């Protein structure tokens, strides 16, 4: 979140600290990034050029989590755990 915020992306004008504070308030569980997850990114098809998004996909798959997105590129991976929030 901080990287996207610092890049000044026009579609990401949210304060990362406010998001983090709200996630803590709502008792969201934070997941660690494991070395195996980062290594698995190299085996993924490069539909999406953002390595962080590919890392999140690997993590969701390995942790058996649902991945909610409106990102057309991520949706192209056609993974059963990826949920299209536009529907």
C-alpha positions in Angstrom: 0.0 0.0 0.0 2.8 2.4 0.9 4.6 1.7 -2.5 1.4 2.4 -4.5 0.7 5.5 -2.4 4.3 6.9 -2.8 4.2 6.3 -6.5 1.3 8.7 -6.7 -0.9 6.3 -8.6 -4.1 8.2 -9.6 -6.3 5.3 -8.6 -4.8 4.9 -5.1 -5.2 8.1 -3.0 -5.8 6.3 0.3 -3.5 6.9 3.3 -1.8 3.6 4.1 -1.7 4.4 7.8 -5.4 4.9 7.9 -5.9 1.6 6.1 -3.6 -0.2 8.5 -5.3 1.3 11.5 -8.7 0.2 10.3 -7.4 -3.4 9.5 -6.0 -3.6 13.1 -9.3 -2.2 14.5 -11.2 -4.9 12.6 -8.8 -7.6 13.9 -7.6 -8.6 10.4 -4.9 -11.3 10.6 -1.6 -10.3 9.0 0.2 -13.0 7.0 3.9 -13.4 6.7 5.5 -13.6 3.3 7.5 -16.8 3.1 10.6 -17.5 1.0 8.8 -20.3 -0.8 6.1 -17.8 -1.9 8.6 -15.4 -3.4 10.3 -18.2 -5.2 7.0 -19.5 -6.6 6.4 -16.1 -8.3 9.0 -17.0 -11.0 6.9 -20.0 -12.1 3.8 -18.0 -12.7 2.6 -17.0 -16.1 3.3 -13.3 -16.6 -0.2 -12.1 -17.3 0.3 -9.4 -14.7 3.6 -7.5 -14.6 3.2 -6.4 -11.0 5.4 -8.8 -8.9 3.6 -7.9 -5.7 0.2 -8.9 -7.2 1.7 -12.2 -8.3 3.1 -12.7 -4.9 -0.3 -12.1 -3.3 -1.8 -14.7 -5.7 0.8 -17.3 -4.7 0.2 -16.5 -1.0 -3.6 -16.8 -1.3 -3.3 -20.1 -3.1 -0.8 -21.6 -0.6 -2.7 -20.3 2.4 -6.0 -21.6 0.9 -7.6 -18.1 1.0 -10.0 -16.3 -1.3 -8.6 -13.4 -3.3 -11.1 -10.6 -4.0 -10.2 -8.3 -6.9 -11.6 -6.1 -9.7 -8.3 -6.2 -11.5 -8.9 -7.6 -15.1 -5.3 -8.9 -15.3 -5.5 -10.9 -12.1 -8.9 -12.3 -13.1 -7.2 -13.7 -16.3 -5.3 -16.2 -14.1 -8.6 -18.1 -13.8 -7.8 -19.4 -10.4 -10.8 -20.9 -8.4 -9.9 -18.9 -5.3 -9.9 -15.5 -7.2 -13.2 -13.8 -6.7 -14.4 -11.1 -9.1 -15.9 -8.3 -7.0 -17.4 -6.6 -10.0 -20.1 -9.1 -10.3 
